[in-house]
Amino acid sequence: MRVEDAVDDLYWRDRYEPITEDDAFLRRIVETSDLPALMVALAAVTGDFSLLREDLRPPQPPADIIGEPHGGMSPGQQATARELAFDALKRVRDEQLTSVGLLTEEQAEDILTWITNAANPEYHPMLMHDMALVEGRSGRPDWNFAEVSAGRDFSVAVIGSGVSGMAAAYRLKQAGIPYTVFEKGHTVGGTWWKNTYPGVRLDTPNYAYSFSFAQRDDWPQQFSQGPEIYRYTCEVARRGGITDNIVFNTEVTSAAYDEASGFWNVETVDKDGNTGTRRFNAVISAVGQLDRPKYPDVPGREDFGGIQMHSAEWDNSVDVTGKRVAVIGTGASAYQIVPAIVDQVSSLTVFQRSSPWMLPTKGYYDDMPDSVQWLVRKLPHYGQWLRFWQHWLGVEGRQHTTVADPGWGKPGSVSAVNERVRQQLTALLARQYEDRPDLLAKVTPDYIVGGKRMLRDNGVWAQSLKKPQTTLVTEGMEKMVPEGIVTKDGVLHEVDMIIYATGFQASEFLEPLKVTGRHGTDLHEYWGGDAKAFAGLTVPNFPNLFIITGPNTGHVVNGSLYSMIEYGVEYILEALRIILAENLKGLDLRQEVLDAFVADLDAASATKAWGHPSVKTWYKNKFGRVSQVWPYPVLDFWKITREVKLDDYNKLA
């Protein structure tokens, strides 16, 4: 097979720029580069896997808060590795090595043993998939619709063209399955075209925030800004050839299963109000979790006389300069908005219900280092290996810090490790607010570390709160009036503009879409506000309805959004293959399978910080049940999605 036919990466390059720089320059590159990714890239391009010496494996001690540079390699290991890397980089230059092919499985095994420090080999198949650099071990379907369908008419509807819908569309295209994507907006990208508020950017290391089949390697910043991610999604859609199958400005309003025919009737409405109905054999929901804005339940919102907007519905025609601005909320979007506007407004009043724990991230605003920008142009596959290294470090991440010790009895934490992290983060806050004890009391969280999402902190939040024009209000809001916001202590906070950084209706999966399954079952009535799905993907009585980023598939301290999406999509593709190969109307999940899955899931959630009874978090629904977060190692989700067990389903013929 030709390399170009075996490759599953839309950003694959056959040739890289030749290295022409002198030894002194190469020495500077080696001295300023992350060694694990550099060593692996050099071994792969030179074919000299002796570079990956056992005594130089990065030890990777568990990272409670911040991982150690170079995976915890000792100074001695670093010095030895740099000499080897310098010689290998000179060889790449002198022999004009400007390309590299796919790896054999044996080579990949050697690399994985080295870079993971001989971690459990059960990870290897998953990691080979994630690197997409081993022939036949990517997520690309190994079957084709024409070969298994026996001439059957068959089509799939995908709802949404954010990153989930794009992944589904691309894999369907690779399998040759006819599909149509319905997108209520005017473009792809979902979150990344909708959220245009000041300061919007990633809070995940950029290289790891990408598809395995679209490994962009020239990211400009370590945590890119929103427009950069949006451009990436547009480019992936273009390179992947999925745009022609997307119907834009068209919202799916309902999907109803017809038991007699085995088809889903999908009703839509476009931006002009025109309605339509189309029939599909299967429906994939890729509407996302964080799509419908949530507003605070405060009387008088309609009485406020100034400007008000939600962070997810930002009006870029509004100029905040010189205005008295209120920001409600101190979550992820507020952490980005406040530093971005604080120097433009005349006054900034931040209303806080609960202060977040912060993850120190010194380089949060930094451009990608010069050495990285040079290496991705000059060293074949360096960008892919940097992506893989970042990805691997997050596979299990800080999960160990959130696991509850059954015998632990100290209030405010769930284990000795969790308590240690709490003390370290509390000490960090004390240093940041040493000159403002009044603020320190307000910004120190009162809940368990890991109970809610941790935010990236490079110091700008504290700087913003300390500015003379900023006031942090922790009294609850009583009501809104034409002049502003009245808090429960009776104080009127006069403002010209209110920004709602109050998150989303995350627990209301698939709302407001009306979904009707077998026996006339309404999906939202079936859930009753407590959404449950097997692996977040399938629900009893709704055959051939698949949900990407469904209940309990969110990642918090371990894993990757893209991994959860891609693994889930591959499960869906396998289910479709079975339906086609066996000429079935569909597969309908057995209720007892879901019940057993959820019982185990809930038991696992109870052993985590976010499942502790004292924690109030958006991870929990109105019943107090954790419905957002995957509580297991990401390897478990990989294993579940590798096989569609037919005993789990009723076959509909």
HELIX and SHEET records of a PDB file:
HELIX    1   1 VAL A    3  ALA A    6  1                                   4    
HELIX    2   2 ASP A   23  GLU A   31  1                                   9    
HELIX    3   3 LEU A   35  THR A   46  1                                  12    
HELIX    4   4 PHE A   49  LEU A   51  5                                   3    
HELIX    5   5 GLU A   54  LEU A   56  5                                   3    
HELIX    6   6 PRO A   69  GLY A   72  5                                   4    
HELIX    7   7 PRO A   75  ASP A   94  1                                  20    
HELIX    8   8 GLU A  105  ILE A  115  1                                  11    
HELIX    9   9 PRO A  121  TYR A  123  5                                   3    
HELIX   10  10 HIS A  124  MET A  131  1                                   8    
HELIX   11  11 PHE A  145  VAL A  148  1                                   4    
HELIX   12  12 VAL A  163  ALA A  175  1                                  13    
HELIX   13  13 THR A  191  LYS A  194  1                                   4    
HELIX   14  14 ASN A  206  ALA A  208  5                                   3    
HELIX   15  15 GLY A  226  GLY A  240  1                                  15    
HELIX   16  16 THR A  243  ASN A  245  5                                   3    
HELIX   17  17 ARG A  301  ASP A  303  5                                   3    
HELIX   18  18 SER A  311  GLU A  313  5                                   3    
HELIX   19  19 ALA A  332  ILE A  341  1                                  10    
HELIX   20  20 ASP A  370  LYS A  378  1                                   9    
HELIX   21  21 TYR A  382  VAL A  395  1                                  14    
HELIX   22  22 GLN A  399  THR A  401  5                                   3    
HELIX   23  23 ALA A  416  GLN A  432  1                                  17    
HELIX   24  24 PRO A  437  VAL A  443  1                                   7    
HELIX   25  25 VAL A  460  LYS A  466  1                                   7    
HELIX   26  26 ARG A  518  GLY A  520  5                                   3    
HELIX   27  27 LEU A  523  TRP A  527  1                                   5    
HELIX   28  28 LEU A  561  ALA A  581  1                                  21    
HELIX   29  29 GLN A  591  SER A  605  1                                  15    
HELIX   30  30 ALA A  609  GLY A  611  5                                   3    
HELIX   31  31 VAL A  634  ILE A  640  1                                   7    
HELIX   32  32 LEU A  646  ASP A  648  5                                   3    
SHEET    1   A 5 ILE A 246  VAL A 247  0                                        
SHEET    2   A 5 TYR A 179  PHE A 182  1                                        
SHEET    3   A 5 VAL A 156  ILE A 159  1                                        
SHEET    4   A 5 ALA A 282  SER A 285  1                                        
SHEET    5   A 5 LEU A 545  ILE A 547  1                                        
SHEET    1   B 4 THR A 275  PHE A 280  0                                        
SHEET    2   B 4 PHE A 263  ASP A 270 -1                                        
SHEET    3   B 4 THR A 250  ASP A 258 -1                                        
SHEET    4   B 4 LYS A 514  THR A 516  1                                        
SHEET    1   C 5 ILE A 307  HIS A 310  0                                        
SHEET    2   C 5 MET A 497  TYR A 500  1                                        
SHEET    3   C 5 ARG A 324  ILE A 328  1                                        
SHEET    4   C 5 SER A 347  PHE A 351  1                                        
SHEET    5   C 5 THR A 470  VAL A 473  1                                        
SHEET    1   D 2 MET A 358  PRO A 360  0                                        
SHEET    2   D 2 LEU A 455  ASP A 457  1                                        
SHEET    1   E 3 MET A 477  VAL A 481  0                                        
SHEET    2   E 3 GLY A 484  THR A 487 -1                                        
SHEET    3   E 3 LEU A 492  GLU A 494 -1                                        
SHEET    1   F 2 GLY A 586  LEU A 589  0                                        
SHEET    2   F 2 TYR A 649  LEU A 652 -1                                        
END                                                                             
